Amino acid sequence: MLSALSLASIDKEVAKYPAEQKQSAVMSALRIAQVELGWLSKDCIEYIATYLDMPAIAVYEVATFYNMYDLQPVGRHKVTLCTNLPCQLQGADQIAEHLRSRLGIGFNETTADGRYTLKEGECMGACGHGPLCLHNNHTMHDHLTPESVDKLLDDMQ
């Protein structure tokens, strides 16, 4: 299911823990799989569970607890907007409305062309830099304004 390169990356993560605790690499394994596959299917979760010698339900619990994991296909550009109170106080609600209007979708929806998915996110730990968003779980954009959001979306094309 996963490429040799992804499995080697997972093995590097597993090697960081004592042999009897390789399940500690579950978050890294899920991240690596999602980067390769784009999302985490039930088959993928079961594959990772088998690979790490742990119950599939335990892997599923991790995958559903954290909002960085996608259990259904997402657009090429996943934009996760922080909507916690500090970001709200700095204008996240206006940015959310601007994103919904610009993309023509709401939270947890994907544009018809499959280009963008809009997600609502929990605190991202940069409260002094809000409002902010994550692009594809890896790149943070802060101090968002409608103009900077437009540029960001245009650059993603």
QUITAGI-V100529 format. One line per field, one symbol per residue. psi: psi as a letter, one per 30 degrees, with the letter a starting at -180 (. if undefined). burial: 1 if it has 9 or more other C-alpha atoms within 8 Angstrom, else 0. A space follows every 10 residues. Layout:
psi: ???
burial: ???
This chain:
psi: elleeeeeee eeeefflkef hfffgeeeee eeeeeefflj leeeeeeeee eghlkeeeee eeefekffkk glkllejkjj kkgleeeefg geeeeeeeee eefglakglk lefgekkklk llkgghffgl lllkjhgfkk klhkleeeee eeeeff.
burial: 0000011011 0011101000 0110111111 1111000111 0001111111 0101010111 0111001011 1001101111 1111011100 1100110111 0000101011 1001111111 1010001001 1111111001 1101000010 0000000
